[in-house]
Amino acid sequence: MSKNNIFTASITALLKVFLSAKETGEKLPVFPKKVLIVRQHNQFGDMLATVPLFRAIKEKYPETEITLIVSPQNFYAITTNEFIDEYFVFNKKKLFSRSYRLELRKLLNREYDIVVCPATVSLSSTSCILSRLANSSFRIGPKILNGKVNKFAFMFNKRVTLDWKKYPDAHVSDFGLDIVRPCGLTTKNFRASIPYSEEYEIMADEFVGYLKGKENDHKIVGLHVGAGKPPNRWSAIKFVEVIKNLNESGKYKFYLTGTDSDKAELDYVTEHSDVNLELFVNKPVPALAALIDKSDLFITNDTGVMHVAGATTTPQISIFGPTNPFNWAPLGANKYFLRKTDLIEDITVSDVLNLAEMILNKTENDAA
């Protein structure tokens, strides 16, 4: 056994001595008043996919206050969420600050009726430890995730086996509820939710007004051409071709979304396109949701912004490669996805164009 493995095993054994929790039955405390959810994984999409879990708690216990521990990378997904009463951004770098440690300790020392530690694609030792340190007598967390044993399962009173293989095409929003289903919590509404204020609606209206100019009869098409993972990026030149072909009808105005991390793709599309493309970049998530909500079509790679668009009512095309779209594609009657193989480039320009034109024509016919 390597020195690292020996050290890890020793720390785990020590934690087991001091932080083991007694296993209990499946019944939840009667009418819980305060619930803590620890979801500080850094994936934006995972956070939005957890919204049905928040909803399930509020549907059964409307008066319950939900506090959520998040990460610096995913907190902006829930800043306006209607089910969250309070959130705390857990930042490991700030643990060197005494005032920050005191703030975290104060949060964990509150009396919680339930602590929930969700898991979807990976196990987080940090989430397990934070859940155990929280002041509660009922903590729910993963025992096994997709065959991998959680070495910190001893920290939970209710230990749940989570297995994607049981239903391999289940949607992540559905699968995410498995952590609390044994306790009788569920919902029929698996949609994400990103409420936005009047401030962001005005911002979106002003952008759309500027985009349309005096020609208010144009339809608005938004595109997200970047993605954090290279295998999830459809070629920028193909986005250029889609825009070029759609523009030939003269019916549409286009905008691109993104952040500084998408600069290479944004620059390529704008520089190689003969069409005027407005940019809506580095904007707050609620502002982005407000703009997409006012669009007639949104085309996106499989990435975080796909989930933002999925929380709106706007028709949407999501382009997939290696990821299973049945697990991750947004849900809804007007939410479409394209996937052929693990190689996203196997999707052609014609594939996207044909679907886009079908959606836009349907929208026109419905409005007529």
N, C-alpha and C positions, 0 to 999 in steps of 0.2 A: 504493500500500500504506500502511495506517495505521501510526502510530508503534508501536502495540501489536503489530501483526503483524510489523513489522520487528524489534522487540525479541525477540519469541518466536522468529522465524526465526534470529536471531543466536545466541540461547542454545542452540537445538537444534543448530545447526552446530558450536558450541563443544563441546557434549556429545558430538557424533558423533566429534570429533577424539580426545577423551580416553576415551570410554566405549564405543566400538564393540567388539563381541565377534565373534570368528570363527565363522562358521556351521559346523556339524558335522553328522554323519550322525544317523540316527534311533536308534541303539543307546544304551541307558542304560548308565551305569557298572555293572559287575558287582557284584551284592549291595551296593547302597548302604546305608551305615550311618546317614547323617544327611541328612534332607531338610528344606528350608525352603520353606514355602508363604506367599506374600505375598497376603493377602486382606483389605486394609484398606478396601475399599469399605464405606460405612456402612449398607447395607441388611441388615436382620436376616434376611429371607427368603433372600437370596442366600447368606448364610453357611450357613444350614441346608441349602440345596440343594447346598452343596459337600461335604457329608458323604460321599456316594458316592465322591468323589475321594479323600478320606482313606482310606476303606475299601479302594478299589482298590489303593492303595499298600501298606497293611498286609496285604491278602490275598496279594499276591505276595511281599512282603518283610516277614514278621512281626516280624523283629528290628530293623527300621528305626525310628529315632527321628524323629518328625515335630515340627518347631517351626513355629508359625504366627504370622504378624504380622497383627494385627487392629486394629480401630478402637474408640474409646470407645463408639460406637453399636452395635457388633455383637458385642463380645467375650462378652457374657453368653449368647450362643447356644451357646458351645462350652466353657464353664467346666468341665463334667463329661463332655465327650466322651471316649469310651474310646479313640479313635484318636490323640488329640493328647497328646504327651508334655510339651509346654511351649508357652505362648503369650506373646506380647509385645504390649502395647497401644501402638500408635503414635499419638501425640498431637502434632500440629503445634505446638500452643500451648506444649508443654513443651520444644520445641527451643531455647528461650531459656535453659533451665537447663543448666548445664555438666554436672552429675551425670547428668542424663537423656541428654544427648548421648553421654556416655562409656558409659552403659549400652547405648544403641542400637549404638554402635560396637563394643562388646565382643560383642554378639549377632551382628552382621554379619561380624565378623572370624573367627568360628568356621569351621572347614573343613567345607563342605557338599558332599556328592556330587552333589546335584541341588537346583536352585532352580526352583520352579514359580510362575508368575504367571497365575492363572486370570482369565477375563473372560466375562461372560454378556451384560449389556445395555449396558455402557459400558466405555470404556478409561480407565485411570487412569495418568497420567504419574507420580504419586508411587509407585505400585506398581512400575512399570517401573524407576524409578531405584533404589528400595530393592533390587529383585532384582539389578540390575547391581552395586550396591555390595557385595552379599554375596560372601563368599569362596568361589567355586566356579568350576569350569571347564565346567559344564554347566547352562545356564539355559534354561528353556522358557517362551515367552511368545507373546502374540498378534501376528501379522503384520497381519492384516486382521480386523475384526469387523463382520459384516453389511455389507460393502462399504466400510466406513470404514478407511482405512489408518492403522495405528499409527505415528505419527511417531517413536516410540522403539523400533521393532522392531529397530533395529541393536544394541540392548543384549543381545539374546538369541542364544544359540548355536543353538537350535532354534526356528524361527519358524513358527507355526502359523496357517493361515487358518481362521477360525471363521465359520460362515454359518448363521444360523437359517433363511434362505430355502430351504436345501436340504431341510430337514425342518421345515416351519413349525409342525407340531403336536407336535414332539418335546418331552418334558418337560425342564424346566431341569436336573434332576438328571442326565439322560442327556446333554444338550447340554454340561453342564459337564465331562464326561469327555473331550470332544473335544480338549482341550488336551494330554492325555497319551496318547490312543489311538494316535497315530502311533508312540509308543514302546512299544506293547504292553501298556499298563496299562488295565484295565477291570474291571468287576464286573457281576454280574447282580442285585445288590441295590441298588435306588435309593432305599430308604427313609431318611428322616432319623433321627436318634437323639439323644435327650436323657436319658441315665441320671440317676437321682436317688438320693440317699443315704437312709439310714434316717431321718435328721432330717426330711427333706422329706416322706417317706411318713407319718411320725407327724403332721406338720402337716396333711397332707391328710386323714388319718383323723379327726383331731380336728374339722376343719371339717365333714366329712361327718356325723360323729356329732352335732354341734351342729345342723346343718341338718335332719337327720331327726328329732331329738329322740327321743321314746319310740316313735315310729311307724316302725320299721325296715323296713317293707314298701314304703315309697315309693321310686320311682326318682328319680335325680338328673339334672337337665337344666341344663347350663351354657350361657351365651350371652355372646358378645363383641359389643357393640353399637357400638363405635367403630372408627375406621380412620384412619391417618395422612393418607391422600389423600381429600378430600371426594367425588370420583366413586365411591369404593369403599365409601361408607357407605349402607347401606340405611336407610330412614327409621326413626327411633326409635319413632314411633307404630305402625309395622308390627310392630316387636319387641314392643311392648306388647300388640298384638292377638294375636300368636302365643302369648304367655305366658297371656293371658286365656283363650283357647280351649283350650289344653292343660290348664290348671288346672281346667277344668270337670269333668274325669273324677275329680279328687281323688286321682290316682295319683302325682303328681309334686311334687318340691320343686325350687326354682330358685335359681341363683346367677348373678351377673354378674362378669365379669373386666374388667380394664383398668388404666390408670395415671392419673396426674393429667391427662395430655393428653386423656383420654376423659371428663373430668368433666362436660361439657355433656350428652353423650349418656347417661351414667350417671344424672345428676340427673333428666333428663327421664323416663327409663324408670321409675325408682323413684318419682318424684312422681306419675306418671300411671297407675300400676298399682295395682290393688286387691289384688294378690298380695304376700305377704311375700317380698322378694328380699334375699338375703344378698350381700354384696360381698366379693370376693377380689381386692383391688387392690394395686398396687405391691409385688407379691411376686416373689421370684427365679424365673427361668425354670424351673429344676428343680422348684420347689414347684408352679408352675402345671401342669407336665407331670404331676406326681404326682396332683394333684386331677383333672385331665381324665381320667387313666387310671382313676380310680375312679368316673367318671360313666357314665351310660347313654346320653347323647347330648350332643353339643356343637354349637351353632349359631353360626356366625361370619361376619363380613364377610371380604373378601379383604384380609388384612393380616398382620402378623407373627405374631400369636397363632394364626392359621389354620395356620401352619407348625408351631407348637408342638403343637397338637392333632394335626396330621398325623403327628407322631412317636410318638403313642400308639396303642393298639389300640382306642380308643373309637370307636363310630360317630359320624360327623360330617357336617354339612351346611355347605358353604361357598357363600356368596352372591357371585356375580360380576357385574360390570358391564363396564367397558372392557377388562379384562385377559382374555387367552386362557386359559381354565381348563385346556386340554390342556397348556399350558406350565407352569402354576403350581399347579393344584389338587393337594392331597395324594394320594398313591398308596395303594391298598389296597382290599380287597374291600368294606369297610364305609365307605369314604370317598366321599361323594356331593357333587356340586356342582349349582347351579342358575344358569343364565344364559340370557337371551333376546336381549338386544341390548346395545349399549354403555351403555345407560341402566339402571343397577341398579334404578331404581324400576319398571321394566317387570315385575319379578318381584312377584307378588302374595302377599298373606298366605296365600291358599289354596294356592299353590304350595308354600310352606314347610310349612304345616300338613299337607298331604297326604303329603309325603315324611317328615316327622317322625313322623306317626302310623304310617306303614308300617314305619319302622325300629323304633319302640318296640314295636309289635305283634309284629314278627318276633322281637325280643329276648325278649318274653314267651313266645312259642310255643316258641322254642329252649330256654328255661329250663324249660318245663313237662315 
